Amino acid sequence: MKKQAFNPYLPIDEYVPDGEPHVFGDRVYVYGSHDKEGGETFCMLDYVTYSAAVDDLADWRYEGVIYKAEQDPDYGNRDYMYAPDCVQGNDGKYYLYYAMSGKDGVGGYFGPISVAVSDSPAGKFEYLGYVRNADGSPMLDYVCFDPAVINDNGAIRLYYGTQYGFEEQDGAMESKWFVETECSMFNKKADEILEMAEKDSVMGPVTVELGDDMLTVKSKPRHVIPYKVKGTDFEEHPFFEGSSIRKVGEKYYFVYSSQLNHELCYAVSDKPDRDFKFGGTIVSNGDVGLNGRKAEDRLNMTGTTHGSIEQINGEWYVFYHRLTHKSDYSRQGCAEKIKIEADGSIKQAEITSCGLNGGALRAEGGYPAVIACIITNGHMPHGTNKRLEERFPNVNHAEYDGRTERFIDEISDGTVIGFRYFSFNSNTKITLTVDSDSEGVFEVMQELDGETSGRVSITTTKGFEEFTADVSFKDGDRALFLKYRGEGEVRLKNISF
């Protein structure tokens, strides 16, 4: 029986966020940051990559560690490698672009952008240098953060930047505090901040063309989108970070993380360096915006996301990430199928458990509960640059008798766990593997707040135990929702049919 794909699409103990998928030859490679399971800050681990045959997105091959932070000359000062991107140069080699940072993002906006090179998309990569001006000095124009790169018919174009809304506040640039804040954040002098603010801003997404050496800029960087967005079509979804670029036919698609922080948006232009028009939201890791869903009704803990789109074997997908462990520090890659319409638009994708599978998962055998695409108690938080302390349902891990188990933690009364989608076929039973400190019941439904298909009663356990119940599922491709009712808290490890 063919292996199935589900979200997260990599092993459930792997944390590769900020995914940039690229098809090289007959395989798709994903490059991203590398978080630690239960980590204390962003991007604690060295870069790894995974690849899959373009016609089998369920079978991801671990290519190993492709590049280590200690290979960068700035290691020891800034020890963490943030979101990278990879491109094939005109010489046939593969070039990895990234930015270094200190703990909790401190120094991540100081630049420059570093470059590593390999003969293979699977690495290993070796340090090449940093993006530089013609005189050899580091290129530090604007804010060198979250690089993205494209080989546009031989033209190597680099995109990067970050953006906060400081300068659109009335009187901001007359405020010593605002100017000093920007100087500290971006390692810039006040004169530079003020001079740029007169034209536009030191912030915002920019692009620059590189020479064939993949290091030296051939032009001055310029804004892709103006910093000042009030009154424009970007006003409700302004750029924050996570630049990514794709060419679809003769159109350029600029993908980015907005200041709403839970969504990937896109803009489209006929030109690679200007005139981009806002397109819409591609995906939100809380389904915010889909069918009018409000932020306060998010279906998961939301927070930073970063990724891109890629055409794989004739189909388009969006790659993004979700949060686990009640923080932004342990993020996992997910993906959804999308469609680029004839008019160039992309409808917002619904987050699912079956992402790259090409259809619903079989309602047969067992699945790890952490493939749930909906985990909510009805008032889920938005993540910040820390681990949250309040109790709410989340993906987590712990040791049980010498084994590391992964599960949905802190399930309490009213928590809903959702899976989209399973293909039901005369299923009459469901089994849940649960660790519980009290008695309770899981109501089983195929629609959110819909009819109850069955109830799985839970008792106090010593570790994980299985509980089975009869159910009356309707056949076909449908969602599965588990709503917990009871005192205390429950951990859910597996579901099986």
C-alpha positions as CSV (number, residue, x, y, z in Angstrom):
1,M,0.0,0.0,0.0
2,K,1.4,3.4,-1.0
3,K,2.7,5.6,1.8
4,Q,0.5,8.6,2.6
5,A,1.5,12.2,3.2
6,F,0.2,14.3,6.0
7,N,1.0,17.5,7.8
8,P,3.6,18.1,9.1
9,Y,5.1,16.5,6.0
10,L,8.5,15.7,7.6
11,P,8.9,13.3,10.5
12,I,7.0,14.4,13.6
13,D,10.2,14.9,15.5
14,E,11.6,17.3,12.9
15,Y,11.3,21.1,12.9
16,V,12.2,22.8,9.7
17,P,10.2,26.1,9.4
18,D,10.5,28.9,6.8
19,G,10.4,26.3,4.1
20,E,11.6,27.3,0.6
21,P,10.7,24.4,-1.8
22,H,12.6,24.1,-5.1
23,V,12.4,21.5,-7.8
24,F,15.9,20.6,-9.0
25,G,15.8,17.8,-11.6
26,D,13.3,15.2,-10.7
27,R,13.2,16.0,-6.9
28,V,11.9,18.8,-4.8
29,Y,14.2,20.0,-2.0
30,V,13.0,22.0,1.0
31,Y,15.4,24.5,2.6
32,G,14.5,26.2,5.8
33,S,15.6,27.2,9.3
34,H,16.1,24.4,11.8
35,D,14.4,24.6,15.2
36,K,15.0,22.4,18.2
37,E,12.2,20.3,19.6
38,G,11.1,22.3,22.7
39,G,13.8,24.9,21.9
40,E,14.6,28.0,23.8
41,T,15.0,30.4,20.9
42,F,14.7,30.5,17.1
43,C,16.8,28.3,14.8
44,M,19.0,26.6,17.3
45,L,20.2,23.8,15.0
46,D,22.3,23.6,11.8
47,Y,20.7,23.5,8.4
48,V,19.4,20.2,7.1
49,T,17.4,19.5,3.9
50,Y,14.9,16.9,2.9
51,S,14.0,15.9,-0.7
52,A,11.2,13.9,-2.4
53,A,10.6,12.6,-5.9
54,V,8.3,15.0,-7.6
55,D,5.8,12.2,-8.2
56,D,5.9,10.9,-4.6
57,L,5.5,13.7,-2.0
58,A,4.9,11.2,0.8
59,D,8.4,9.8,0.8
60,W,10.8,12.5,2.1
61,R,14.5,11.6,2.2
62,Y,16.8,13.1,4.8
63,E,19.8,14.6,3.1
64,G,21.6,15.2,6.3
65,V,23.2,18.4,7.8
66,I,24.0,20.5,4.7
67,Y,25.7,23.5,6.5
68,K,26.8,24.4,10.0
69,A,26.5,27.7,11.8
70,E,30.1,27.4,12.8
71,Q,31.2,27.6,9.1
72,D,30.1,31.3,9.1
73,P,32.9,33.8,10.1
74,D,30.5,35.6,12.4
75,Y,29.8,32.5,14.5
76,G,30.6,33.2,18.1
77,N,29.1,36.7,17.8
78,R,25.8,35.6,16.2
79,D,25.3,31.9,16.4
80,Y,22.0,31.2,14.8
81,M,21.2,30.9,11.1
82,Y,17.9,32.2,10.0
83,A,15.6,31.5,7.0
84,P,17.7,30.6,3.9
85,D,17.0,30.3,0.3
86,C,18.8,28.3,-2.5
87,V,19.3,28.9,-6.2
88,Q,21.2,27.3,-9.0
89,G,23.7,29.7,-10.5
90,N,24.6,30.1,-14.1
91,D,27.7,27.9,-13.5
92,G,25.4,25.0,-12.4
93,K,26.4,25.2,-8.8
94,Y,23.9,25.7,-5.9
95,Y,24.0,28.8,-3.7
96,L,22.6,29.1,-0.2
97,Y,21.7,32.6,1.0
98,Y,21.1,33.3,4.7
99,A,21.4,35.8,7.6
100,M,22.9,35.2,11.0
101,S,21.3,36.3,14.3
102,G,21.9,36.2,18.0
103,K,19.6,34.7,20.6
104,D,15.9,35.7,20.4
105,G,16.6,37.6,17.1
106,V,19.0,40.1,18.6
107,G,21.4,41.2,15.9
108,G,19.4,39.5,13.2
109,Y,18.9,42.8,11.4
110,F,22.6,43.7,11.4
111,G,23.6,42.0,8.2
112,P,25.3,41.2,5.9
113,I,23.8,38.4,3.9
114,S,26.0,35.3,3.8
115,V,26.4,32.9,0.9
116,A,27.5,29.2,0.8
117,V,28.0,27.0,-2.3
118,S,27.7,23.3,-3.2
119,D,28.0,21.2,-6.3
120,S,24.7,19.5,-5.3
121,P,21.3,20.7,-4.1
122,A,21.7,18.2,-1.3
123,G,24.9,19.8,-0.1
124,K,27.2,19.8,1.6
125,F,27.7,23.6,1.3
126,E,30.8,25.5,2.0
127,Y,31.1,29.2,3.0
128,L,31.7,31.4,0.0
129,G,31.4,35.0,1.3
130,Y,28.9,37.7,1.9
131,V,26.9,39.9,-0.5
132,R,29.1,42.9,-1.2
133,N,29.5,46.1,-3.1
134,A,31.8,46.4,-6.1
135,D,34.6,47.7,-3.8
136,G,34.4,44.5,-1.7
137,S,32.7,46.1,1.3
138,P,29.6,44.3,2.8
139,M,26.4,45.4,1.1
140,L,24.3,46.7,4.1
141,D,21.7,48.8,2.3
142,Y,18.3,48.7,3.9
143,V,17.9,45.8,6.4
144,C,19.6,42.6,5.3
145,F,17.2,39.9,6.6
146,D,15.3,36.9,5.2
147,P,17.0,36.6,1.8
148,A,15.3,35.1,-1.2
149,V,16.8,34.6,-4.6
150,I,15.9,33.7,-8.1
151,N,17.7,32.9,-11.4
152,D,15.6,34.8,-13.8
153,N,16.8,33.5,-17.2
154,G,20.4,34.2,-16.1
155,A,19.7,37.3,-14.0
156,I,20.4,36.6,-10.4
157,R,18.0,38.6,-8.2
158,L,18.2,38.9,-4.5
159,Y,15.2,40.0,-2.3
160,Y,15.3,40.8,1.4
161,G,14.1,43.2,4.2
162,T,11.9,43.6,7.2
163,Q,9.2,46.2,8.0
164,Y,7.6,47.6,11.1
165,G,5.0,50.4,11.2
166,F,7.0,52.9,13.1
167,E,7.4,55.5,10.5
168,E,3.8,55.7,9.4
169,Q,2.9,57.0,12.9
170,D,2.4,60.8,13.0
171,G,5.5,62.6,14.1
172,A,7.6,59.4,14.4
173,M,10.7,60.8,12.7
174,E,10.5,63.9,14.9
175,S,10.7,61.6,17.9
176,K,14.2,60.9,19.3
177,W,12.9,57.7,20.9
178,F,11.7,56.3,17.5
179,V,14.9,57.2,15.8
180,E,17.0,55.7,18.5
181,T,14.9,52.5,18.5
182,E,15.5,52.1,14.8
183,C,19.2,52.7,15.2
184,S,19.4,50.0,17.8
185,M,17.3,47.5,16.0
186,F,19.0,47.9,12.6
187,N,22.5,48.9,13.6
188,K,22.2,52.1,11.6
189,K,23.2,55.7,12.3
190,A,20.5,58.3,12.9
191,D,21.5,60.3,9.8
192,E,21.0,57.2,7.6
193,I,17.6,56.5,9.2
194,L,16.4,60.0,8.7
195,E,17.8,60.4,5.2
196,M,16.0,57.2,4.1
197,A,12.8,58.3,5.8
198,E,12.7,61.4,3.7
199,K,12.5,59.2,0.5
200,D,10.7,56.2,1.9
201,S,12.3,54.1,4.7
202,V,15.3,51.9,5.5
203,M,12.7,49.2,6.1
204,G,10.5,47.4,3.6
205,P,11.2,44.7,1.0
206,V,13.9,45.4,-1.5
207,T,15.6,43.7,-4.4
208,V,19.1,43.9,-6.1
209,E,20.7,42.1,-9.0
210,L,23.9,40.1,-8.4
211,G,26.7,39.3,-10.7
212,D,27.7,35.9,-11.9
213,D,30.0,35.5,-8.9
214,M,26.7,35.4,-6.8
215,L,28.1,37.9,-4.4
216,T,28.7,41.3,-5.9
217,V,25.7,43.6,-6.5
218,K,25.3,45.0,-10.0
219,S,22.9,47.8,-9.1
220,K,21.5,49.7,-6.1
221,P,18.8,47.9,-4.1
222,R,15.3,49.3,-4.6
223,H,12.0,48.8,-2.9
224,V,9.7,46.2,-4.4
225,I,6.8,47.6,-2.5
226,P,6.7,51.2,-1.0
227,Y,7.2,51.3,2.8
228,K,4.3,53.7,3.2
229,V,1.2,51.5,2.6
230,K,-1.6,53.7,4.0
231,G,-4.1,54.2,1.2
232,T,-2.7,51.4,-0.9
233,D,-3.9,47.9,-1.5
234,F,-1.3,46.6,1.0
235,E,-2.7,48.6,3.9
236,E,-4.5,45.7,5.5
237,H,-1.7,43.2,4.9
238,P,1.6,45.1,5.0
239,F,4.9,43.4,4.5
240,F,6.7,42.2,7.6
241,E,9.4,39.7,6.6
242,G,9.9,36.4,4.8
243,S,10.5,37.6,1.2
244,S,10.1,34.9,-1.4
245,I,10.0,35.2,-5.2
246,R,8.6,32.9,-8.0
247,K,8.1,33.4,-11.7
248,V,4.8,32.1,-13.1
249,G,4.8,32.4,-16.8
250,E,5.8,36.0,-17.4
251,K,4.4,37.2,-14.0
252,Y,6.5,37.6,-10.8
253,Y,4.9,36.5,-7.6
254,F,6.3,38.1,-4.4
255,V,5.3,36.0,-1.4
256,Y,5.7,37.4,2.1
257,S,4.7,37.2,5.8
258,S,2.5,40.1,6.7
259,Q,2.5,42.1,9.8
260,L,-0.6,40.1,10.9
261,N,2.1,37.5,11.4
262,H,0.0,34.3,10.9
263,E,-0.4,34.5,7.1
264,L,1.5,34.3,3.8
265,C,0.4,36.9,1.3
266,Y,1.3,37.5,-2.4
267,A,1.7,40.3,-4.8
268,V,2.1,40.2,-8.6
269,S,3.9,42.3,-11.2
270,D,5.0,42.1,-14.8
271,K,8.4,43.3,-13.6
272,P,10.8,41.7,-11.0
273,D,11.7,44.9,-9.2
274,R,8.6,47.2,-9.0
275,D,4.9,47.8,-9.7
276,F,3.7,44.9,-7.5
277,K,0.0,44.8,-6.7
278,F,-1.4,43.1,-3.7
279,G,-3.0,39.7,-4.5
280,G,-4.4,38.3,-1.3
281,T,-3.7,35.8,1.5
282,I,-2.5,32.3,0.4
283,V,-2.7,30.6,3.8
284,S,-3.0,31.4,7.5
285,N,-1.8,29.0,10.2
286,G,-5.1,29.7,12.1
287,D,-7.4,29.8,9.0
288,V,-7.9,33.4,9.9
289,G,-9.6,35.2,6.9
290,L,-10.9,32.0,5.4
291,N,-14.6,32.4,4.9
292,G,-14.5,35.5,7.0
293,R,-13.0,33.9,10.1
294,K,-11.8,36.6,12.6
295,A,-8.5,36.6,14.4
296,E,-10.2,36.0,17.7
297,D,-11.7,32.8,16.3
298,R,-8.3,31.4,15.1
299,L,-8.3,27.6,15.0
300,N,-4.8,27.2,16.4
301,M,-2.2,29.1,18.3
302,T,-1.1,31.5,15.6
303,G,2.3,33.2,15.1
304,T,5.1,33.6,12.7
305,T,4.9,31.9,9.4
306,H,7.2,31.9,6.4
307,G,7.3,29.9,3.2
308,S,6.6,30.0,-0.5
309,I,4.8,28.4,-3.4
310,E,6.2,25.9,-5.9
311,Q,4.9,23.9,-8.9
312,I,5.6,20.2,-8.4
313,N,4.7,17.7,-11.0
314,G,2.2,20.1,-12.6
315,E,0.5,21.0,-9.4
316,W,1.0,24.1,-7.2
317,Y,1.5,24.0,-3.5
318,V,2.1,26.5,-0.7
319,F,4.6,25.6,2.0
320,Y,4.2,27.3,5.4
321,H,4.7,26.3,9.1
322,R,2.8,25.9,12.3
323,L,3.7,26.4,16.0
324,T,4.2,23.8,18.6
325,H,5.3,23.7,22.3
326,K,3.4,27.0,23.1
327,S,6.1,29.1,21.4
328,D,7.6,30.3,18.1
329,Y,10.7,28.3,18.8
330,S,9.6,24.8,17.6
331,R,7.9,25.3,14.2
332,Q,7.0,22.5,11.8
333,G,6.6,22.6,8.0
334,C,3.2,22.1,6.5
335,A,2.0,22.3,2.9
336,E,-1.3,22.7,1.0
337,K,-2.4,22.3,-2.6
338,I,-3.4,25.6,-4.2
339,K,-4.5,26.7,-7.7
340,I,-3.4,29.7,-9.7
341,E,-6.5,30.8,-11.5
342,A,-6.6,31.9,-15.1
343,D,-6.6,35.6,-13.9
344,G,-3.5,34.9,-11.8
345,S,-5.3,35.0,-8.5
346,I,-4.8,32.4,-5.7
347,K,-7.7,31.6,-3.3
348,Q,-6.8,31.2,0.3
349,A,-6.0,27.6,1.1
350,E,-7.7,25.8,4.0
351,I,-5.3,24.2,6.4
352,T,-5.5,20.4,6.4
353,S,-4.0,17.2,7.8
354,C,-3.6,15.7,4.4
355,G,-1.6,18.5,2.7
356,L,0.6,16.8,0.1
357,N,-1.4,13.6,0.0
358,G,-3.4,14.4,-3.2
359,G,-6.6,13.7,-1.3
360,A,-8.1,12.5,1.9
361,L,-6.3,10.1,4.2
362,R,-7.6,6.6,4.4
363,A,-9.7,6.0,7.6
364,E,-7.7,2.8,8.2
365,G,-5.1,2.0,10.8
366,G,-3.5,4.5,13.1
367,Y,-2.3,8.1,12.9
368,P,-0.3,10.3,15.3
369,A,-2.7,12.8,16.9
370,V,-0.2,15.6,16.2
371,I,-1.3,15.6,12.5
372,A,-4.4,17.5,13.7
373,C,-4.8,20.7,11.7
374,I,-7.2,22.3,14.3
375,I,-6.3,22.5,18.0
376,T,-8.4,25.0,19.8
377,N,-10.1,25.7,23.1
378,G,-12.1,28.6,21.5
379,H,-9.7,31.3,22.7
380,M,-6.3,30.4,21.4
381,P,-3.4,32.9,21.8
382,H,-1.2,34.6,19.2
383,G,2.5,33.7,19.6
384,T,5.2,36.1,20.6
385,N,9.0,35.9,20.9
386,K,8.8,33.7,24.1
387,R,7.2,30.5,25.4
388,L,3.7,31.2,26.7
389,E,2.9,30.2,30.2
390,E,-0.9,30.0,30.2
391,R,-2.4,26.6,29.7
392,F,-4.0,25.7,26.4
393,P,-3.9,22.7,24.0
394,N,-0.7,22.3,22.1
395,V,1.7,19.9,20.3
396,N,4.3,18.8,22.8
397,H,6.6,15.9,23.8
398,A,7.8,14.2,27.0
399,E,9.6,11.1,28.2
400,Y,7.6,8.0,29.1
401,D,9.6,5.0,30.5
402,G,12.6,6.0,28.5
403,R,10.7,6.7,25.2
404,T,10.0,10.1,23.8
405,E,6.3,10.5,23.0
406,R,4.7,13.2,21.0
407,F,1.1,14.2,21.6
408,I,-1.5,17.0,22.0
409,D,-1.1,18.3,25.5
410,E,-3.2,20.3,27.9
411,I,-6.6,19.2,26.5
412,S,-9.2,20.4,28.8
413,D,-13.0,20.8,28.9
414,G,-14.3,22.2,25.5
415,T,-11.1,21.6,23.6
416,V,-11.6,20.6,19.9
417,I,-9.1,18.6,18.0
418,G,-9.8,18.5,14.2
419,F,-8.5,16.5,11.2
420,R,-9.2,17.3,7.6
421,Y,-9.8,15.0,5.8
422,F,-10.3,11.2,6.1
423,S,-12.0,9.0,3.5
424,F,-14.5,7.0,5.6
425,N,-15.7,3.7,4.3
426,S,-18.1,1.7,6.6
427,N,-16.1,2.6,9.7
428,T,-17.8,1.6,12.9
429,K,-15.1,2.0,15.6
430,I,-12.6,4.6,16.7
431,T,-9.7,4.1,19.2
432,L,-8.0,7.0,21.0
433,T,-4.6,6.6,22.8
434,V,-4.8,8.8,25.8
435,D,-3.0,9.8,29.0
436,S,-5.6,11.2,31.4
437,D,-5.6,12.5,35.0
438,S,-9.4,12.2,35.3
439,E,-12.6,10.8,33.8
440,G,-14.1,12.4,30.7
441,V,-15.5,11.8,27.2
442,F,-14.5,12.7,23.6
443,E,-17.5,13.5,21.5
444,V,-16.8,12.4,17.9
445,M,-18.1,14.5,15.0
446,Q,-17.6,14.9,11.3
447,E,-18.5,18.6,11.3
448,L,-17.4,21.3,13.7
449,D,-20.1,21.5,16.3
450,G,-22.1,19.0,14.2
451,E,-24.0,15.8,15.1
452,T,-22.2,13.4,17.4
453,S,-21.2,10.2,15.7
454,G,-20.1,8.5,18.9
455,R,-18.5,9.1,22.3
456,V,-15.2,7.7,23.6
457,S,-15.3,7.5,27.4
458,I,-12.0,8.1,29.2
459,T,-10.8,7.0,32.7
460,T,-7.8,8.0,34.7
461,T,-4.7,6.3,33.3
462,K,-1.1,5.5,34.3
463,G,0.6,6.5,31.1
464,F,-1.0,6.1,27.6
465,E,-3.9,3.7,27.3
466,E,-6.3,2.9,24.5
467,F,-10.0,3.6,24.6
468,T,-12.4,2.3,21.9
469,A,-16.0,3.2,21.1
470,D,-18.6,2.4,18.5
471,V,-19.3,5.2,16.0
472,S,-21.8,5.9,13.2
473,F,-19.6,7.7,10.6
474,K,-21.0,8.9,7.3
475,D,-19.0,7.5,4.3
476,G,-17.0,9.8,2.0
477,D,-14.2,12.4,2.4
478,R,-15.0,14.1,5.6
479,A,-13.4,15.9,8.6
480,L,-13.0,14.3,12.0
481,F,-13.5,16.4,15.2
482,L,-12.9,15.3,18.8
483,K,-14.4,17.5,21.5
484,Y,-13.4,16.8,25.0
485,R,-15.8,17.1,27.9
486,G,-14.5,16.5,31.5
487,E,-12.5,17.6,34.4
488,G,-8.7,17.8,34.5
489,E,-6.5,17.5,31.5
490,V,-5.8,14.9,28.8
491,R,-3.0,14.0,26.4
492,L,-3.9,12.5,23.1
493,K,-1.2,10.5,21.3
494,N,-2.9,8.5,18.5
495,I,-6.2,7.9,16.8
496,S,-7.0,4.7,14.9
497,F,-9.9,3.2,12.9
